[in-house]
Amino acid sequence: MRLFLLAALTMTAFAANSVLNRAALAEDLIGPGAFAALRLGSGALALWLLVTLARGLPPALRRSGQALQTLALALYMLGFSYAYVTLDAGVGALILFGGVQVTMFAGALLAREATGARRIAGAVLAFGGLVVLLWPAGPVPPLPPAATGLMLAAALGWGVYSLAGRRASDPLAATAANFVLATPLALAVLLLWPDTVAATPQGVALAIISGVITSGLGYALWYAVLPRLSASGAGVAQLSVPLIAAAGGFALLAEVPDARFWLAASLVLGGVALALWRAGRP
């Protein structure tokens, strides 16, 4: 039960990241490059201070696999922010979490991890529910190629980052080091391709909240949970993120969920439960 609650809290943080990012970019409160740089920079500062104050030493920046995790984190952050400038929110989430699931299942196969028919069936069921939830009604406009490619890159980055995190022995220090090293990469992209939208105080605040709370602390919690999940199981669990984001939107906007939402919720949660259920264990 404790693992389930921690995983649920982590998925809620991921959903909050999507809401914060979309709110900032949709209202032109800040540009995508500045949002990503501030998100990484504020998260790096908060995590660095937290590790230093708690242990008296800053997190080590030279560890096995550090470069891969840093590049994967930067790829996810930048691809995610830039893709949502033009990509429809629902279809973007479908591309992102579908791509993450494929990446993590591929990682499980390469590691010769036993997936089993139950987990594969659960993944298919949950992904089907995600399609029901997010696919737009009526004719579907052509997807912007550049934005679609950026979101697929973000999916690859997050999948690789999650796979690498399963080996982290110190989740908080590992996340702090990854954020610190990825921040200069985001700043370099911002300098090379400046935003066309000026940053407002509201946009800066949203980026910092995303960086410190739902990204920095959320990702440290994710690294703590990952060693107790299989690669394929972690991929399936993340399919619940868009569902949580949609439920949050209903709660914040006082909207009444429609029949499609309840059908999608049943499919996604049922698929996740089927994939993560272990026979003979509660």
MIMARTOR-484476 format. One line per 10 residues: number of its first residue (from 1); for each residue x, y, z of C-alpha. Coordinates in Angstrom, 2 decimals. Layout:
# residues N
NUM	X/Y/Z; ...
***
This chain:
# residues 282
1	0.00/0.00/0.00; 2.86/2.40/0.80; 4.41/1.84/-2.62; 1.04/2.42/-4.29; 0.54/5.72/-2.44; 4.05/6.92/-3.29; 3.56/6.03/-6.95; 0.18/7.79/-6.97; 1.75/10.92/-5.44; 4.48/10.84/-8.09
11	1.98/10.51/-10.92; 0.06/13.47/-9.47; 3.24/15.56/-9.56; 3.76/14.61/-13.22; 0.19/15.62/-14.02; 0.69/18.96/-12.25; 3.76/19.59/-14.41; 1.64/19.27/-17.55; -0.97/21.67/-16.17; 1.63/24.27/-15.13
21	3.51/24.09/-18.43; 0.39/24.32/-20.57; -1.05/27.19/-18.50; 2.14/29.23/-18.86; 2.60/28.66/-22.60; -1.06/28.83/-23.64; -1.46/32.27/-22.05; 1.88/33.55/-23.42; 3.11/34.16/-19.88; 6.59/32.91/-20.78
31	8.43/31.32/-23.71; 9.23/27.59/-23.86; 12.99/28.04/-23.61; 12.80/30.27/-20.56; 10.25/27.97/-18.92; 12.49/24.92/-19.37; 15.61/26.77/-18.17; 13.86/28.18/-15.10; 12.26/24.83/-14.37; 15.63/23.09/-14.39
41	17.55/25.91/-12.69; 15.13/26.39/-9.80; 14.86/22.65/-9.28; 18.65/22.33/-9.30; 19.08/25.09/-6.71; 16.41/23.70/-4.39; 17.71/20.13/-4.59; 21.35/21.20/-4.21; 20.52/23.16/-1.05; 18.39/20.33/0.31
51	21.14/17.73/-0.13; 23.83/20.06/1.22; 21.85/21.06/4.32; 20.76/17.49/5.05; 24.18/15.87/4.66; 26.71/18.67/4.88; 28.06/17.86/1.44; 26.86/18.82/-2.05; 25.76/16.01/-4.40; 28.52/14.37/-6.40
61	28.52/15.34/-10.07; 30.72/12.52/-11.36; 29.03/9.17/-11.16; 28.55/6.24/-13.49; 25.81/7.00/-15.97; 25.58/10.69/-15.03; 26.05/11.95/-18.59; 23.27/9.74/-19.96; 20.82/10.82/-17.26; 21.70/14.49/-17.76
71	21.20/14.38/-21.53; 17.95/12.41/-21.16; 16.55/14.88/-18.62; 17.46/17.90/-20.78; 15.96/16.23/-23.87; 12.70/15.61/-22.03; 12.45/19.11/-20.52; 13.23/20.96/-23.76; 11.21/18.72/-26.06; 8.21/18.90/-23.74
81	8.23/22.71/-23.50; 8.81/23.45/-27.19; 6.33/20.84/-28.45; 3.44/22.31/-26.50; 3.77/25.67/-28.22; 1.91/24.32/-31.29; 0.81/20.78/-30.44; -2.71/20.09/-29.20; -2.58/19.28/-25.51; -4.54/16.03/-25.68
91	-2.76/14.56/-28.69; 0.56/15.72/-27.25; -0.04/13.79/-24.04; -1.02/10.75/-26.07; 2.25/10.91/-28.03; 4.32/11.53/-24.90; 3.02/8.77/-22.67; 2.60/6.32/-25.51; 6.23/6.94/-26.47; 7.36/6.57/-22.84
101	5.60/3.23/-22.58; 7.21/1.96/-25.80; 10.66/3.14/-24.62; 10.37/1.45/-21.25; 8.99/-1.78/-22.70; 11.95/-1.79/-25.10; 14.27/-1.30/-22.14; 12.62/-4.21/-20.35; 13.10/-6.45/-23.39; 16.76/-5.44/-23.77
111	17.31/-6.21/-20.09; 15.56/-9.57/-20.62; 12.97/-8.65/-18.02; 9.99/-10.97/-17.92; 6.93/-9.01/-19.03; 4.28/-11.72/-19.31; 0.92/-11.77/-21.03; -0.82/-10.11/-18.07; 1.40/-7.03/-18.18; 1.18/-6.72/-21.96
121	-2.62/-7.01/-21.84; -2.76/-4.40/-19.09; -0.59/-2.02/-21.11; -2.80/-2.41/-24.19; -5.95/-1.86/-22.13; -4.57/1.23/-20.37; -3.29/2.73/-23.62; -6.70/2.15/-25.20; -8.29/4.08/-22.35; -5.80/6.90/-22.90
131	-6.80/7.06/-26.57; -10.49/7.23/-25.59; -9.73/10.05/-23.12; -7.48/12.23/-25.24; -8.36/11.67/-28.87; -10.24/14.74/-30.15; -13.83/14.43/-31.32; -14.59/15.07/-34.99; -12.06/15.32/-37.83; -8.47/15.17/-36.65
141	-6.23/17.92/-38.11; -2.78/16.92/-39.41; -0.17/16.82/-36.67; 2.58/19.47/-36.89; 5.67/17.45/-37.88; 8.18/19.51/-35.89; 6.12/19.53/-32.70; 5.36/15.82/-33.04; 9.06/15.07/-33.41; 9.86/17.18/-30.33
151	7.28/15.34/-28.24; 8.61/11.97/-29.40; 12.10/13.15/-28.41; 10.71/14.15/-25.01; 9.16/10.69/-24.64; 12.48/9.05/-25.47; 14.30/11.30/-23.00; 11.90/10.60/-20.15; 11.87/6.86/-20.86; 15.67/6.67/-20.81
161	15.82/8.87/-17.70; 13.39/6.57/-15.90; 15.24/3.43/-16.95; 18.54/4.88/-15.72; 16.91/5.95/-12.46; 16.13/2.37/-11.51; 19.82/1.99/-10.63; 20.04/5.10/-8.43; 21.24/4.24/-4.93; 20.68/7.78/-3.60
171	17.55/9.20/-5.33; 17.72/12.73/-3.89; 21.42/13.27/-4.63; 21.12/11.69/-8.08; 18.21/13.95/-9.01; 20.03/17.03/-7.70; 23.14/16.22/-9.75; 21.08/15.58/-12.89; 19.26/18.92/-12.56; 22.48/20.84/-11.94
181	24.20/19.39/-15.00; 21.17/19.71/-17.28; 20.59/23.41/-16.50; 23.51/24.72/-18.65; 22.17/22.73/-21.61; 18.78/24.44/-21.32; 20.44/27.84/-20.97; 22.53/27.18/-24.07; 19.41/26.35/-26.10; 17.73/29.53/-24.84
191	20.73/31.63/-25.90; 20.91/30.01/-29.33; 17.16/30.21/-29.97; 15.74/33.10/-27.90; 12.04/33.08/-27.08; 9.73/35.42/-28.97; 7.52/35.82/-25.88; 8.67/37.98/-22.97; 8.61/36.33/-19.55; 6.02/37.72/-17.13
201	6.10/37.43/-13.31; 3.25/34.91/-13.49; 5.11/32.79/-16.03; 8.30/32.86/-13.96; 6.33/31.83/-10.86; 4.73/28.88/-12.68; 8.14/27.73/-13.96; 9.67/27.91/-10.46; 6.77/26.00/-8.89; 7.15/23.37/-11.58
211	10.91/23.23/-11.07; 11.11/23.11/-7.29; 8.02/21.14/-6.28; 6.49/19.04/-9.06; 9.77/18.42/-10.94; 12.66/18.50/-8.45; 10.97/16.87/-5.48; 8.63/14.86/-7.70; 11.49/13.34/-9.70; 13.46/12.56/-6.54
221	10.42/10.65/-5.29; 10.15/8.89/-8.67; 13.79/7.77/-8.40; 12.99/6.40/-4.94; 10.00/4.42/-6.25; 11.57/3.15/-9.48; 13.86/0.45/-8.00; 10.74/-1.28/-6.65; 8.99/-1.34/-10.03; 9.81/-3.27/-13.18
231	10.67/-1.23/-16.27; 7.49/-2.24/-18.08; 5.40/-1.74/-14.94; 6.76/1.78/-14.50; 5.90/2.54/-18.11; 2.32/1.36/-17.69; 1.86/3.27/-14.42; 2.66/6.54/-16.18; -0.32/6.10/-18.48; -2.43/7.26/-15.52
241	-0.88/10.76/-15.63; -3.20/12.26/-18.31; -6.17/10.76/-16.47; -5.07/12.46/-13.23; -4.56/15.74/-15.08; -8.05/15.52/-16.57; -9.56/14.75/-13.15; -7.74/17.76/-11.72; -9.18/19.92/-14.46; -12.68/18.73/-13.63
251	-12.12/19.53/-9.95; -10.60/22.97/-10.53; -13.15/24.03/-13.13; -16.15/22.47/-11.35; -17.02/20.56/-14.52; -19.04/17.35/-14.57; -17.13/14.40/-16.10; -18.86/12.95/-19.13; -19.42/9.30/-20.05; -16.24/9.19/-22.15
261	-14.16/10.21/-19.13; -15.60/7.45/-16.94; -15.07/4.86/-19.68; -11.47/6.00/-20.15; -10.89/6.02/-16.39; -12.15/2.45/-16.11; -9.91/1.26/-18.96; -6.76/3.07/-17.77; -7.06/2.14/-14.09; -8.12/-1.40/-14.94
271	-5.18/-1.79/-17.31; -2.67/-0.39/-14.80; -4.05/-2.68/-12.07; -3.86/-5.70/-14.39; -0.30/-4.90/-15.42; 0.99/-4.32/-11.89; -0.94/-7.08/-10.14; 1.18/-9.93/-8.88; -0.59/-13.20/-8.32; -0.45/-14.35/-4.71
281	0.36/-10.89/-3.37; -2.03/-8.22/-2.04
***
